Amino acid sequence: MAESRPRRVLAIWVGAARLEVHHRQHIRLADSPRDFADACLDLLAGEELRKRQAATVWEMVASNFSWEHVARCFERAIESQRAW
């Protein structure tokens, strides 16, 4: 992973469309300028919210996008092709 520490995440819905993330659990999703600003203010105002969301999204990223996970997926793909 490019960065190995938790980050808070805020995105537009289309930007997270293919990611297995849940609004308000892993990241904040907002499309309108008002909703985006409100989500930013929520994250800035709530230290516990920031910490909880950072930990949750980090756990999800570490378990699904680590080099180890990607390597296991790649190995399974190679093995499945050998069966042909």
PyMOL Python script that loads the backbone (N, CA, C, O; Angstrom):
from pymol import cmd

cmd.read_pdbstr("""\
ATOM      1  N   MET A   1       0.839  -1.177   0.000  1.00  0.00           N
ATOM      2  CA  MET A   1       0.000   0.000   0.000  1.00  0.00           C
ATOM      3  C   MET A   1       0.882   1.238   0.000  1.00  0.00           C
ATOM      4  O   MET A   1       1.953   1.254   0.607  1.00  0.00           O
ATOM      5  N   ALA A   2       0.430   2.244  -0.669  1.00  0.00           N
ATOM      6  CA  ALA A   2       1.222   3.462  -0.774  1.00  0.00           C
ATOM      7  C   ALA A   2       1.450   4.100   0.591  1.00  0.00           C
ATOM      8  O   ALA A   2       2.557   4.545   0.895  1.00  0.00           O
ATOM      9  N   GLU A   3       0.433   4.143   1.388  1.00  0.00           N
ATOM     10  CA  GLU A   3       0.540   4.706   2.733  1.00  0.00           C
ATOM     11  C   GLU A   3       0.165   3.623   3.723  1.00  0.00           C
ATOM     12  O   GLU A   3      -0.791   2.880   3.501  1.00  0.00           O
ATOM     13  N   SER A   4       0.888   3.529   4.783  1.00  0.00           N
ATOM     14  CA  SER A   4       0.588   2.474   5.746  1.00  0.00           C
ATOM     15  C   SER A   4       0.103   3.048   7.067  1.00  0.00           C
ATOM     16  O   SER A   4       0.600   2.692   8.135  1.00  0.00           O
ATOM     17  N   ARG A   5      -0.859   3.926   6.979  1.00  0.00           N
ATOM     18  CA  ARG A   5      -1.475   4.457   8.190  1.00  0.00           C
ATOM     19  C   ARG A   5      -2.916   4.841   7.878  1.00  0.00           C
ATOM     20  O   ARG A   5      -3.246   5.115   6.725  1.00  0.00           O
ATOM     21  N   PRO A   6      -3.765   4.863   8.879  1.00  0.00           N
ATOM     22  CA  PRO A   6      -5.177   5.159   8.662  1.00  0.00           C
ATOM     23  C   PRO A   6      -5.414   6.575   8.135  1.00  0.00           C
ATOM     24  O   PRO A   6      -4.704   7.516   8.489  1.00  0.00           O
ATOM     25  N   ARG A   7      -6.401   6.695   7.305  1.00  0.00           N
ATOM     26  CA  ARG A   7      -6.839   7.992   6.769  1.00  0.00           C
ATOM     27  C   ARG A   7      -8.349   8.067   6.835  1.00  0.00           C
ATOM     28  O   ARG A   7      -9.044   7.063   6.679  1.00  0.00           O
ATOM     29  N   ARG A   8      -8.840   9.245   7.065  1.00  0.00           N
ATOM     30  CA  ARG A   8     -10.270   9.446   6.938  1.00  0.00           C
ATOM     31  C   ARG A   8     -10.571   9.655   5.465  1.00  0.00           C
ATOM     32  O   ARG A   8      -9.773  10.239   4.731  1.00  0.00           O
ATOM     33  N   VAL A   9     -11.712   9.180   5.047  1.00  0.00           N
ATOM     34  CA  VAL A   9     -12.018   9.219   3.629  1.00  0.00           C
ATOM     35  C   VAL A   9     -13.365   9.876   3.409  1.00  0.00           C
ATOM     36  O   VAL A   9     -14.341   9.609   4.109  1.00  0.00           O
ATOM     37  N   LEU A  10     -13.380  10.738   2.419  1.00  0.00           N
ATOM     38  CA  LEU A  10     -14.598  11.402   1.987  1.00  0.00           C
ATOM     39  C   LEU A  10     -14.584  11.373   0.474  1.00  0.00           C
ATOM     40  O   LEU A  10     -13.592  11.759  -0.145  1.00  0.00           O
ATOM     41  N   ALA A  11     -15.670  10.922  -0.131  1.00  0.00           N
ATOM     42  CA  ALA A  11     -15.695  10.781  -1.586  1.00  0.00           C
ATOM     43  C   ALA A  11     -17.096  11.055  -2.112  1.00  0.00           C
ATOM     44  O   ALA A  11     -18.065  11.113  -1.356  1.00  0.00           O
ATOM     45  N   ILE A  12     -17.175  11.221  -3.416  1.00  0.00           N
ATOM     46  CA  ILE A  12     -18.478  11.281  -4.058  1.00  0.00           C
ATOM     47  C   ILE A  12     -18.911   9.845  -4.351  1.00  0.00           C
ATOM     48  O   ILE A  12     -18.072   8.949  -4.440  1.00  0.00           O
ATOM     49  N   TRP A  13     -20.197   9.630  -4.497  1.00  0.00           N
ATOM     50  CA  TRP A  13     -20.730   8.276  -4.674  1.00  0.00           C
ATOM     51  C   TRP A  13     -20.117   7.582  -5.886  1.00  0.00           C
ATOM     52  O   TRP A  13     -19.752   6.409  -5.806  1.00  0.00           O
ATOM     53  N   VAL A  14     -20.001   8.289  -6.999  1.00  0.00           N
ATOM     54  CA  VAL A  14     -19.465   7.645  -8.199  1.00  0.00           C
ATOM     55  C   VAL A  14     -17.992   7.258  -8.006  1.00  0.00           C
ATOM     56  O   VAL A  14     -17.525   6.288  -8.602  1.00  0.00           O
ATOM     57  N   GLY A  15     -17.278   7.994  -7.196  1.00  0.00           N
ATOM     58  CA  GLY A  15     -15.878   7.682  -6.936  1.00  0.00           C
ATOM     59  C   GLY A  15     -15.690   6.409  -6.134  1.00  0.00           C
ATOM     60  O   GLY A  15     -14.621   5.799  -6.176  1.00  0.00           O
ATOM     61  N   ALA A  16     -16.713   6.007  -5.409  1.00  0.00           N
ATOM     62  CA  ALA A  16     -16.639   4.805  -4.578  1.00  0.00           C
ATOM     63  C   ALA A  16     -17.531   3.691  -5.127  1.00  0.00           C
ATOM     64  O   ALA A  16     -17.766   2.692  -4.447  1.00  0.00           O
ATOM     65  N   ALA A  17     -18.019   3.858  -6.339  1.00  0.00           N
ATOM     66  CA  ALA A  17     -19.027   2.953  -6.890  1.00  0.00           C
ATOM     67  C   ALA A  17     -18.605   1.489  -6.902  1.00  0.00           C
ATOM     68  O   ALA A  17     -19.432   0.619  -6.629  1.00  0.00           O
ATOM     69  N   ARG A  18     -17.372   1.194  -7.202  1.00  0.00           N
ATOM     70  CA  ARG A  18     -16.948  -0.205  -7.313  1.00  0.00           C
ATOM     71  C   ARG A  18     -16.190  -0.705  -6.085  1.00  0.00           C
ATOM     72  O   ARG A  18     -15.671  -1.821  -6.073  1.00  0.00           O
ATOM     73  N   LEU A  19     -16.136   0.120  -5.075  1.00  0.00           N
ATOM     74  CA  LEU A  19     -15.476  -0.284  -3.840  1.00  0.00           C
ATOM     75  C   LEU A  19     -16.509  -0.874  -2.882  1.00  0.00           C
ATOM     76  O   LEU A  19     -17.657  -0.430  -2.851  1.00  0.00           O
ATOM     77  N   GLU A  20     -16.110  -1.849  -2.122  1.00  0.00           N
ATOM     78  CA  GLU A  20     -17.012  -2.458  -1.150  1.00  0.00           C
ATOM     79  C   GLU A  20     -16.926  -1.677   0.160  1.00  0.00           C
ATOM     80  O   GLU A  20     -16.406  -2.161   1.165  1.00  0.00           O
ATOM     81  N   VAL A  21     -17.447  -0.467   0.114  1.00  0.00           N
ATOM     82  CA  VAL A  21     -17.462   0.394   1.285  1.00  0.00           C
ATOM     83  C   VAL A  21     -18.900   0.782   1.596  1.00  0.00           C
ATOM     84  O   VAL A  21     -19.769   0.782   0.724  1.00  0.00           O
ATOM     85  N   HIS A  22     -19.123   1.109   2.851  1.00  0.00           N
ATOM     86  CA  HIS A  22     -20.457   1.491   3.280  1.00  0.00           C
ATOM     87  C   HIS A  22     -20.428   2.917   3.817  1.00  0.00           C
ATOM     88  O   HIS A  22     -19.579   3.288   4.627  1.00  0.00           O
ATOM     89  N   HIS A  23     -21.387   3.701   3.335  1.00  0.00           N
ATOM     90  CA  HIS A  23     -21.527   5.092   3.766  1.00  0.00           C
ATOM     91  C   HIS A  23     -21.667   5.150   5.282  1.00  0.00           C
ATOM     92  O   HIS A  23     -22.468   4.427   5.875  1.00  0.00           O
ATOM     93  N   ARG A  24     -20.883   6.011   5.887  1.00  0.00           N
ATOM     94  CA  ARG A  24     -20.848   6.266   7.327  1.00  0.00           C
ATOM     95  C   ARG A  24     -20.159   5.173   8.127  1.00  0.00           C
ATOM     96  O   ARG A  24     -19.892   5.365   9.314  1.00  0.00           O
ATOM     97  N   GLN A  25     -19.864   4.035   7.518  1.00  0.00           N
ATOM     98  CA  GLN A  25     -19.093   3.024   8.236  1.00  0.00           C
ATOM     99  C   GLN A  25     -17.625   3.136   7.844  1.00  0.00           C
ATOM    100  O   GLN A  25     -16.760   3.328   8.699  1.00  0.00           O
ATOM    101  N   HIS A  26     -17.349   3.015   6.548  1.00  0.00           N
ATOM    102  CA  HIS A  26     -15.974   3.090   6.065  1.00  0.00           C
ATOM    103  C   HIS A  26     -15.606   4.508   5.634  1.00  0.00           C
ATOM    104  O   HIS A  26     -14.536   5.014   5.975  1.00  0.00           O
ATOM    105  N   ILE A  27     -16.494   5.135   4.891  1.00  0.00           N
ATOM    106  CA  ILE A  27     -16.226   6.475   4.370  1.00  0.00           C
ATOM    107  C   ILE A  27     -17.506   7.299   4.392  1.00  0.00           C
ATOM    108  O   ILE A  27     -18.605   6.778   4.584  1.00  0.00           O
ATOM    109  N   ARG A  28     -17.333   8.586   4.193  1.00  0.00           N
ATOM    110  CA  ARG A  28     -18.467   9.492   4.025  1.00  0.00           C
ATOM    111  C   ARG A  28     -18.630   9.718   2.535  1.00  0.00           C
ATOM    112  O   ARG A  28     -17.671  10.046   1.836  1.00  0.00           O
ATOM    113  N   LEU A  29     -19.848   9.541   2.056  1.00  0.00           N
ATOM    114  CA  LEU A  29     -20.135   9.739   0.637  1.00  0.00           C
ATOM    115  C   LEU A  29     -21.087  10.914   0.495  1.00  0.00           C
ATOM    116  O   LEU A  29     -22.099  11.002   1.191  1.00  0.00           O
ATOM    117  N   ALA A  30     -20.748  11.814  -0.415  1.00  0.00           N
ATOM    118  CA  ALA A  30     -21.568  13.008  -0.619  1.00  0.00           C
ATOM    119  C   ALA A  30     -21.402  13.485  -2.049  1.00  0.00           C
ATOM    120  O   ALA A  30     -20.287  13.529  -2.569  1.00  0.00           O
ATOM    121  N   ASP A  31     -22.495  13.838  -2.679  1.00  0.00           N
ATOM    122  CA  ASP A  31     -22.434  14.314  -4.060  1.00  0.00           C
ATOM    123  C   ASP A  31     -22.621  15.821  -4.194  1.00  0.00           C
ATOM    124  O   ASP A  31     -21.928  16.464  -4.982  1.00  0.00           O
ATOM    125  N   SER A  32     -23.534  16.376  -3.445  1.00  0.00           N
ATOM    126  CA  SER A  32     -23.778  17.817  -3.587  1.00  0.00           C
ATOM    127  C   SER A  32     -22.728  18.590  -2.794  1.00  0.00           C
ATOM    128  O   SER A  32     -22.178  18.081  -1.816  1.00  0.00           O
ATOM    129  N   PRO A  33     -22.455  19.814  -3.219  1.00  0.00           N
ATOM    130  CA  PRO A  33     -21.504  20.638  -2.464  1.00  0.00           C
ATOM    131  C   PRO A  33     -21.916  20.790  -0.995  1.00  0.00           C
ATOM    132  O   PRO A  33     -21.061  20.785  -0.109  1.00  0.00           O
ATOM    133  N   ARG A  34     -23.197  20.923  -0.740  1.00  0.00           N
ATOM    134  CA  ARG A  34     -23.695  21.088   0.635  1.00  0.00           C
ATOM    135  C   ARG A  34     -23.445  19.826   1.467  1.00  0.00           C
ATOM    136  O   ARG A  34     -22.970  19.903   2.600  1.00  0.00           O
ATOM    137  N   ASP A  35     -23.773  18.654   0.884  1.00  0.00           N
ATOM    138  CA  ASP A  35     -23.562  17.396   1.595  1.00  0.00           C
ATOM    139  C   ASP A  35     -22.074  17.143   1.833  1.00  0.00           C
ATOM    140  O   ASP A  35     -21.686  16.636   2.886  1.00  0.00           O
ATOM    141  N   PHE A  36     -21.254  17.493   0.862  1.00  0.00           N
ATOM    142  CA  PHE A  36     -19.807  17.317   0.991  1.00  0.00           C
ATOM    143  C   PHE A  36     -19.272  18.205   2.119  1.00  0.00           C
ATOM    144  O   PHE A  36     -18.482  17.762   2.953  1.00  0.00           O
ATOM    145  N   ALA A  37     -19.713  19.457   2.128  1.00  0.00           N
ATOM    146  CA  ALA A  37     -19.291  20.385   3.182  1.00  0.00           C
ATOM    147  C   ALA A  37     -19.757  19.909   4.549  1.00  0.00           C
ATOM    148  O   ALA A  37     -19.002  19.972   5.519  1.00  0.00           O
ATOM    149  N   ASP A  38     -21.000  19.432   4.634  1.00  0.00           N
ATOM    150  CA  ASP A  38     -21.518  18.920   5.903  1.00  0.00           C
ATOM    151  C   ASP A  38     -20.710  17.723   6.388  1.00  0.00           C
ATOM    152  O   ASP A  38     -20.425  17.612   7.581  1.00  0.00           O
ATOM    153  N   ALA A  39     -20.338  16.825   5.474  1.00  0.00           N
ATOM    154  CA  ALA A  39     -19.539  15.658   5.846  1.00  0.00           C
ATOM    155  C   ALA A  39     -18.160  16.095   6.343  1.00  0.00           C
ATOM    156  O   ALA A  39     -17.642  15.537   7.310  1.00  0.00           O
ATOM    157  N   CYS A  40     -17.572  17.085   5.685  1.00  0.00           N
ATOM    158  CA  CYS A  40     -16.279  17.615   6.140  1.00  0.00           C
ATOM    159  C   CYS A  40     -16.398  18.189   7.551  1.00  0.00           C
ATOM    160  O   CYS A  40     -15.553  17.930   8.408  1.00  0.00           O
ATOM    161  N   LEU A  41     -17.438  18.958   7.780  1.00  0.00           N
ATOM    162  CA  LEU A  41     -17.632  19.562   9.095  1.00  0.00           C
ATOM    163  C   LEU A  41     -17.865  18.499  10.170  1.00  0.00           C
ATOM    164  O   LEU A  41     -17.354  18.616  11.284  1.00  0.00           O
ATOM    165  N   ASP A  42     -18.642  17.456   9.831  1.00  0.00           N
ATOM    166  CA  ASP A  42     -18.857  16.354  10.782  1.00  0.00           C
ATOM    167  C   ASP A  42     -17.531  15.722  11.178  1.00  0.00           C
ATOM    168  O   ASP A  42     -17.280  15.481  12.359  1.00  0.00           O
ATOM    169  N   LEU A  43     -16.688  15.455  10.196  1.00  0.00           N
ATOM    170  CA  LEU A  43     -15.395  14.820  10.468  1.00  0.00           C
ATOM    171  C   LEU A  43     -14.470  15.741  11.249  1.00  0.00           C
ATOM    172  O   LEU A  43     -13.737  15.291  12.130  1.00  0.00           O
ATOM    173  N   LEU A  44     -14.504  17.025  10.928  1.00  0.00           N
ATOM    174  CA  LEU A  44     -13.652  17.972  11.646  1.00  0.00           C
ATOM    175  C   LEU A  44     -14.104  18.174  13.096  1.00  0.00           C
ATOM    176  O   LEU A  44     -13.282  18.384  13.987  1.00  0.00           O
ATOM    177  N   ALA A  45     -15.406  18.109  13.315  1.00  0.00           N
ATOM    178  CA  ALA A  45     -15.942  18.381  14.646  1.00  0.00           C
ATOM    179  C   ALA A  45     -15.892  17.178  15.587  1.00  0.00           C
ATOM    180  O   ALA A  45     -15.866  17.345  16.806  1.00  0.00           O
ATOM    181  N   GLY A  46     -15.877  15.989  15.037  1.00  0.00           N
ATOM    182  CA  GLY A  46     -15.979  14.807  15.880  1.00  0.00           C
ATOM    183  C   GLY A  46     -14.714  13.967  15.925  1.00  0.00           C
ATOM    184  O   GLY A  46     -14.470  13.157  15.031  1.00  0.00           O
ATOM    185  N   GLU A  47     -13.914  14.156  16.958  1.00  0.00           N
ATOM    186  CA  GLU A  47     -12.656  13.407  17.066  1.00  0.00           C
ATOM    187  C   GLU A  47     -12.912  11.904  17.151  1.00  0.00           C
ATOM    188  O   GLU A  47     -12.228  11.122  16.490  1.00  0.00           O
ATOM    189  N   GLU A  48     -13.886  11.496  17.953  1.00  0.00           N
ATOM    190  CA  GLU A  48     -14.194  10.072  18.085  1.00  0.00           C
ATOM    191  C   GLU A  48     -14.685   9.500  16.746  1.00  0.00           C
ATOM    192  O   GLU A  48     -14.309   8.392  16.364  1.00  0.00           O
ATOM    193  N   LEU A  49     -15.516  10.255  16.049  1.00  0.00           N
ATOM    194  CA  LEU A  49     -15.991   9.851  14.723  1.00  0.00           C
ATOM    195  C   LEU A  49     -14.813   9.669  13.769  1.00  0.00           C
ATOM    196  O   LEU A  49     -14.745   8.673  13.048  1.00  0.00           O
ATOM    197  N   ARG A  50     -13.897  10.617  13.763  1.00  0.00           N
ATOM    198  CA  ARG A  50     -12.714  10.525  12.891  1.00  0.00           C
ATOM    199  C   ARG A  50     -11.895   9.286  13.203  1.00  0.00           C
ATOM    200  O   ARG A  50     -11.492   8.558  12.296  1.00  0.00           O
ATOM    201  N   LYS A  51     -11.651   9.048  14.476  1.00  0.00           N
ATOM    202  CA  LYS A  51     -10.839   7.895  14.872  1.00  0.00           C
ATOM    203  C   LYS A  51     -11.530   6.581  14.515  1.00  0.00           C
ATOM    204  O   LYS A  51     -10.895   5.658  14.004  1.00  0.00           O
ATOM    205  N   ARG A  52     -12.820   6.501  14.784  1.00  0.00           N
ATOM    206  CA  ARG A  52     -13.569   5.276  14.503  1.00  0.00           C
ATOM    207  C   ARG A  52     -13.607   4.992  13.009  1.00  0.00           C
ATOM    208  O   ARG A  52     -13.383   3.861  12.576  1.00  0.00           O
ATOM    209  N   GLN A  53     -13.890   6.023  12.230  1.00  0.00           N
ATOM    210  CA  GLN A  53     -13.959   5.836  10.775  1.00  0.00           C
ATOM    211  C   GLN A  53     -12.584   5.503  10.212  1.00  0.00           C
ATOM    212  O   GLN A  53     -12.471   4.648   9.334  1.00  0.00           O
ATOM    213  N   ALA A  54     -11.552   6.154  10.695  1.00  0.00           N
ATOM    214  CA  ALA A  54     -10.192   5.868  10.221  1.00  0.00           C
ATOM    215  C   ALA A  54      -9.815   4.421  10.515  1.00  0.00           C
ATOM    216  O   ALA A  54      -9.229   3.747   9.669  1.00  0.00           O
ATOM    217  N   ALA A  55     -10.147   3.946  11.701  1.00  0.00           N
ATOM    218  CA  ALA A  55      -9.825   2.562  12.066  1.00  0.00           C
ATOM    219  C   ALA A  55     -10.615   1.574  11.224  1.00  0.00           C
ATOM    220  O   ALA A  55     -10.073   0.560  10.784  1.00  0.00           O
ATOM    221  N   THR A  56     -11.886   1.861  10.997  1.00  0.00           N
ATOM    222  CA  THR A  56     -12.741   0.958  10.223  1.00  0.00           C
ATOM    223  C   THR A  56     -12.294   0.881   8.772  1.00  0.00           C
ATOM    224  O   THR A  56     -12.198  -0.210   8.209  1.00  0.00           O
ATOM    225  N   VAL A  57     -12.023   2.019   8.166  1.00  0.00           N
ATOM    226  CA  VAL A  57     -11.608   1.998   6.759  1.00  0.00           C
ATOM    227  C   VAL A  57     -10.215   1.386   6.624  1.00  0.00           C
ATOM    228  O   VAL A  57      -9.935   0.698   5.642  1.00  0.00           O
ATOM    229  N   TRP A  58      -9.342   1.629   7.600  1.00  0.00           N
ATOM    230  CA  TRP A  58      -8.007   1.039   7.546  1.00  0.00           C
ATOM    231  C   TRP A  58      -8.076  -0.480   7.623  1.00  0.00           C
ATOM    232  O   TRP A  58      -7.371  -1.179   6.894  1.00  0.00           O
ATOM    233  N   GLU A  59      -8.922  -0.982   8.502  1.00  0.00           N
ATOM    234  CA  GLU A  59      -9.098  -2.432   8.625  1.00  0.00           C
ATOM    235  C   GLU A  59      -9.585  -3.033   7.306  1.00  0.00           C
ATOM    236  O   GLU A  59      -9.089  -4.073   6.871  1.00  0.00           O
ATOM    237  N   MET A  60     -10.556  -2.373   6.673  1.00  0.00           N
ATOM    238  CA  MET A  60     -11.089  -2.846   5.398  1.00  0.00           C
ATOM    239  C   MET A  60     -10.017  -2.809   4.313  1.00  0.00           C
ATOM    240  O   MET A  60      -9.881  -3.766   3.551  1.00  0.00           O
ATOM    241  N   VAL A  61      -9.266  -1.737   4.231  1.00  0.00           N
ATOM    242  CA  VAL A  61      -8.225  -1.598   3.213  1.00  0.00           C
ATOM    243  C   VAL A  61      -7.107  -2.615   3.446  1.00  0.00           C
ATOM    244  O   VAL A  61      -6.651  -3.266   2.506  1.00  0.00           O
ATOM    245  N   ALA A  62      -6.676  -2.749   4.681  1.00  0.00           N
ATOM    246  CA  ALA A  62      -5.588  -3.679   4.990  1.00  0.00           C
ATOM    247  C   ALA A  62      -5.974  -5.118   4.681  1.00  0.00           C
ATOM    248  O   ALA A  62      -5.139  -5.901   4.227  1.00  0.00           O
ATOM    249  N   SER A  63      -7.231  -5.474   4.922  1.00  0.00           N
ATOM    250  CA  SER A  63      -7.632  -6.860   4.684  1.00  0.00           C
ATOM    251  C   SER A  63      -7.963  -7.146   3.226  1.00  0.00           C
ATOM    252  O   SER A  63      -7.930  -8.305   2.811  1.00  0.00           O
ATOM    253  N   ASN A  64      -8.281  -6.125   2.439  1.00  0.00           N
ATOM    254  CA  ASN A  64      -8.678  -6.358   1.044  1.00  0.00           C
ATOM    255  C   ASN A  64      -7.679  -5.886   0.007  1.00  0.00           C
ATOM    256  O   ASN A  64      -7.744  -6.317  -1.144  1.00  0.00           O
ATOM    257  N   PHE A  65      -6.758  -5.012   0.380  1.00  0.00           N
ATOM    258  CA  PHE A  65      -5.876  -4.432  -0.628  1.00  0.00           C
ATOM    259  C   PHE A  65      -4.395  -4.518  -0.268  1.00  0.00           C
ATOM    260  O   PHE A  65      -3.569  -3.850  -0.890  1.00  0.00           O
ATOM    261  N   SER A  66      -4.056  -5.325   0.721  1.00  0.00           N
ATOM    262  CA  SER A  66      -2.646  -5.482   1.072  1.00  0.00           C
ATOM    263  C   SER A  66      -1.951  -6.302  -0.016  1.00  0.00           C
ATOM    264  O   SER A  66      -2.607  -6.982  -0.804  1.00  0.00           O
ATOM    265  N   TRP A  67      -0.638  -6.232  -0.052  1.00  0.00           N
ATOM    266  CA  TRP A  67       0.121  -7.032  -1.026  1.00  0.00           C
ATOM    267  C   TRP A  67      -0.147  -8.512  -0.806  1.00  0.00           C
ATOM    268  O   TRP A  67      -0.245  -9.276  -1.767  1.00  0.00           O
ATOM    269  N   GLU A  68      -0.264  -8.924   0.455  1.00  0.00           N
ATOM    270  CA  GLU A  68      -0.511 -10.329   0.767  1.00  0.00           C
ATOM    271  C   GLU A  68      -1.847 -10.786   0.192  1.00  0.00           C
ATOM    272  O   GLU A  68      -1.940 -11.861  -0.400  1.00  0.00           O
ATOM    273  N   HIS A  69      -2.870  -9.972   0.367  1.00  0.00           N
ATOM    274  CA  HIS A  69      -4.196 -10.324  -0.147  1.00  0.00           C
ATOM    275  C   HIS A  69      -4.184 -10.380  -1.672  1.00  0.00           C
ATOM    276  O   HIS A  69      -4.720 -11.314  -2.268  1.00  0.00           O
ATOM    277  N   VAL A  70      -3.583  -9.397  -2.289  1.00  0.00           N
ATOM    278  CA  VAL A  70      -3.513  -9.360  -3.752  1.00  0.00           C
ATOM    279  C   VAL A  70      -2.743 -10.572  -4.277  1.00  0.00           C
ATOM    280  O   VAL A  70      -3.133 -11.175  -5.277  1.00  0.00           O
ATOM    281  N   ALA A  71      -1.650 -10.924  -3.599  1.00  0.00           N
ATOM    282  CA  ALA A  71      -0.861 -12.087  -4.016  1.00  0.00           C
ATOM    283  C   ALA A  71      -1.678 -13.373  -3.908  1.00  0.00           C
ATOM    284  O   ALA A  71      -1.611 -14.223  -4.795  1.00  0.00           O
ATOM    285  N   ARG A  72      -2.449 -13.522  -2.830  1.00  0.00           N
ATOM    286  CA  ARG A  72      -3.296 -14.716  -2.684  1.00  0.00           C
ATOM    287  C   ARG A  72      -4.340 -14.782  -3.800  1.00  0.00           C
ATOM    288  O   ARG A  72      -4.589 -15.854  -4.352  1.00  0.00           O
ATOM    289  N   CYS A  73      -4.938 -13.665  -4.128  1.00  0.00           N
ATOM    290  CA  CYS A  73      -5.927 -13.623  -5.222  1.00  0.00           C
ATOM    291  C   CYS A  73      -5.267 -13.987  -6.549  1.00  0.00           C
ATOM    292  O   CYS A  73      -5.836 -14.733  -7.347  1.00  0.00           O
ATOM    293  N   PHE A  74      -4.075 -13.461  -6.780  1.00  0.00           N
ATOM    294  CA  PHE A  74      -3.352 -13.755  -8.014  1.00  0.00           C
ATOM    295  C   PHE A  74      -3.007 -15.238  -8.092  1.00  0.00           C
ATOM    296  O   PHE A  74      -3.156 -15.861  -9.143  1.00  0.00           O
ATOM    297  N   GLU A  75      -2.546 -15.798  -6.981  1.00  0.00           N
ATOM    298  CA  GLU A  75      -2.227 -17.231  -6.949  1.00  0.00           C
ATOM    299  C   GLU A  75      -3.452 -18.082  -7.240  1.00  0.00           C
ATOM    300  O   GLU A  75      -3.357 -19.067  -7.972  1.00  0.00           O
ATOM    301  N   ARG A  76      -4.594 -17.722  -6.681  1.00  0.00           N
ATOM    302  CA  ARG A  76      -5.830 -18.470  -6.955  1.00  0.00           C
ATOM    303  C   ARG A  76      -6.202 -18.372  -8.433  1.00  0.00           C
ATOM    304  O   ARG A  76      -6.648 -19.349  -9.034  1.00  0.00           O
ATOM    305  N   ALA A  77      -6.016 -17.191  -9.011  1.00  0.00           N
ATOM    306  CA  ALA A  77      -6.324 -17.027 -10.437  1.00  0.00           C
ATOM    307  C   ALA A  77      -5.414 -17.901 -11.297  1.00  0.00           C
ATOM    308  O   ALA A  77      -5.876 -18.524 -12.253  1.00  0.00           O
ATOM    309  N   ILE A  78      -4.141 -17.950 -10.967  1.00  0.00           N
ATOM    310  CA  ILE A  78      -3.195 -18.783 -11.713  1.00  0.00           C
ATOM    311  C   ILE A  78      -3.567 -20.253 -11.560  1.00  0.00           C
ATOM    312  O   ILE A  78      -3.604 -20.991 -12.545  1.00  0.00           O
ATOM    313  N   GLU A  79      -3.843 -20.682 -10.333  1.00  0.00           N
ATOM    314  CA  GLU A  79      -4.210 -22.083 -10.083  1.00  0.00           C
ATOM    315  C   GLU A  79      -5.486 -22.462 -10.827  1.00  0.00           C
ATOM    316  O   GLU A  79      -5.591 -23.575 -11.342  1.00  0.00           O
ATOM    317  N   SER A  80      -6.443 -21.565 -10.888  1.00  0.00           N
ATOM    318  CA  SER A  80      -7.692 -21.887 -11.589  1.00  0.00           C
ATOM    319  C   SER A  80      -7.455 -22.056 -13.087  1.00  0.00           C
ATOM    320  O   SER A  80      -8.181 -22.808 -13.739  1.00  0.00           O
ATOM    321  N   GLN A  81      -6.467 -21.381 -13.641  1.00  0.00           N
ATOM    322  CA  GLN A  81      -6.153 -21.518 -15.060  1.00  0.00           C
ATOM    323  C   GLN A  81      -5.392 -22.807 -15.355  1.00  0.00           C
ATOM    324  O   GLN A  81      -5.476 -23.341 -16.461  1.00  0.00           O
ATOM    325  N   ARG A  82      -4.662 -23.297 -14.384  1.00  0.00           N
ATOM    326  CA  ARG A  82      -3.944 -24.566 -14.553  1.00  0.00           C
ATOM    327  C   ARG A  82      -4.908 -25.726 -14.709  1.00  0.00           C
ATOM    328  O   ARG A  82      -4.588 -26.719 -15.361  1.00  0.00           O
ATOM    329  N   ALA A  83      -6.080 -25.606 -14.116  1.00  0.00           N
ATOM    330  CA  ALA A  83      -7.076 -26.664 -14.190  1.00  0.00           C
ATOM    331  C   ALA A  83      -7.623 -26.828 -15.606  1.00  0.00           C
ATOM    332  O   ALA A  83      -8.208 -27.862 -15.927  1.00  0.00           O
ATOM    333  N   TRP A  84      -7.441 -25.841 -16.434  1.00  0.00           N
ATOM    334  CA  TRP A  84      -7.933 -25.926 -17.813  1.00  0.00           C
ATOM    335  C   TRP A  84      -7.114 -26.928 -18.527  1.00  0.00           C
ATOM    336  O   TRP A  84      -7.337 -27.179 -19.711  1.00  0.00           O
TER     337      TRP A  84
END
""", "prot")
cmd.dss("prot")
cmd.show_as("cartoon", "prot")
cmd.util.cbc("prot")
cmd.orient("prot")
